[in-house]
Amino acid sequence: MDGLRGGTGHGAALATAPIRRNTVSLWPTQQEESQVTITLWGRLNSSNVQKVSWLLAELELDYEHLPLGGSFGGTDDPKYRAMNPNGKVPTLRDGDLVLWESHAIVRYLAATYASGLIWPVEPRERAAADQWTDWTATTYQPAWIEVFWNLVRTPLDQQNRGAIDKGIAQTTALQRMLDERLSRVPYLGGKEFTYADIVAGVSLYRWFTMPVERPSLPHFEAWYERLKERKAFQAAVCVSYEELVGRLAF
């Protein structure tokens, strides 16, 4: 299963943002709350959490990360459920604002801390980024996640090869759409890197390290290479998912 191991050669911690970590409690201490405005709850090997941790690293924002979900547990904690009734990760708190749903968090952070950069101010440019962000949520992410669950998360003796092959075919068909888009522009939103590249691009490390046959999609592959040049992508996304292999429990 060596092909299912994550990037052991990459840093496991974000290198571009100063992060204070609290691995004992799900909740920041009073002193920590006075020092840090932003708190992120979630496990860093969750692709939805990685969207947020990647953007926080891009923005070089100081924040507190509190591991939660998966082997850390805590999603059923009443205090957490009071913040996030969905009981999933990530959850982000910025001052007195609490948000859940990864794309809502990404949009908020980009608009608040990267207006004119990762968050386009020109309506047409932002509409293009929104288009691909929403398409990722409704179409692309469900497809590639299905492959990841069936091929990686599901124990070998429970895997359905037909379902895996169907998911791979669906995912590669959608990646052809991405390839066509990226044949005309370097990033999904256009000429510049935006939050759309984050929410869709978080899939790439897993896709290119899973043992699947991948058709030649040169523009899609070049996009992956461009994203790999970003230190924040390397640190937040290229991390091991070995803990998840053969585990359906979380």
Buried (B, 14 or more C-beta within 10 A) or exposed (E): EEEBEBBEEBEEEBEBBEBBEBEEEBBBEEEBEEEBBBBBBBBBBBBBBBBBBBBBBBBEBBBBBBBBBBEBEBBEBEEBEEBBEEBBBBBBBBEEEBBBBBBEBBBBBBBEBBEEBBBBEEEEBBEBBBBBBEBBBEEBBBBBBBBBBBBBBBEEEEBEEEBBBBBBEBBBEBBBBBBEBBEEBBBBBBEBBBBBBBBBBBBBBBBEBBEBEBEEBEBBBBBBEBBBEBBBBBBBBBBBBBEBBBEEEB
